[in-house]
Amino acid sequence: METQAEFVDTYLDAATVANRIAEIGAQITALGCGNQPLVVVCVLKGSVMFFADLARQLNLPTNLVFLGVSSYSGSTESSGAVRLTHDLTLDIRDRDVLIVEDIVDTGLTMSYLLDILRARGPNSLRVCTLLHKPARKRVDVPLDYVGFTIDDVFVVGYGLDFDERYRNLPFIGTLRFGPN
């Protein structure tokens, strides 16, 4: 029986990603955050690299918080069933909130998050995603900041994973399989 080996090809190199994050950070900074620090929500786990780099680009007061969700469960396709795995530790009522996500494809996870967070009464709620894959869209969601619109490919690296691997790659790559 022949096994399949995994290979990663560069899709977006580290410099391209870093430059785009700096641009997004400047856009968010220019908009400002009102009277209180901007609440920047990292959607765990895939967004952590993007979140950290973006947060360092924001030249304004921030509160950094984390929210965990799951919808993939070891597959390359979203299961469609979204579940909360870690809730916010900060009250967002009357606050300006920015959700930082690694990728929006079907829109199901983001729709779920927006519904949950809107119910908590924020002053404003914006979405920043590193990657947008419109070919997989099942639900329309507002995206205020988009790093890159990508083709219908499965990507890994820079926080994105396949079965919890490849998150540590400094670039975004595509996963392909071949004979061992």
Phi, psi and omega in degrees: 000127181274133179265161179257127174264152179257141178228145179245125176254140180293129177253312174228118184286165186301320181293320179297317179296313181299318180296319181292322178296321177298320178296315179296317178302319178294321178296315181294317179300318181297329179286331179078187186218016178075209185278340182243162176302144174294130176273114181254117186257119175270122176273110184284153355263335189300335185273356191300320180293311179299314180303311182297314181291321178294317180302322179290343179269350182274119180259064179199162180295136181223154164243124182258124181225167186234145179220129181253134174223159178221137176213001184254319176051053173079012181246169174266001178239140175296137179286340183088341178263114183259137176224145178279127180249342178205124183265164177299151177249016183223138176286127183255007179303130178062023179249155172273125187238136175239117176273129178249116184239150179284313183211138172244116178241284180291331184089352183296314180296314181294321177300316177300312180296316180298318178299313181298314185284324176301322181295344180269003171074041176290157175294314176215156182219112180242158182238132175235120178237139177291316184233142174233126180243084187295339181299337182261002187301130173241337181223134175284129174227146179287130177240110183280326180224126180234124177291302183215138169265126187242164176290174179278072178233154177273121184248150177224169177095162179052042179103332180280143187230168164232111181054044178070013177247161176080359180301329187278358179295140183279005181223172175258126182233168174255145181262131174228157183244145178208172180296146181287000000 
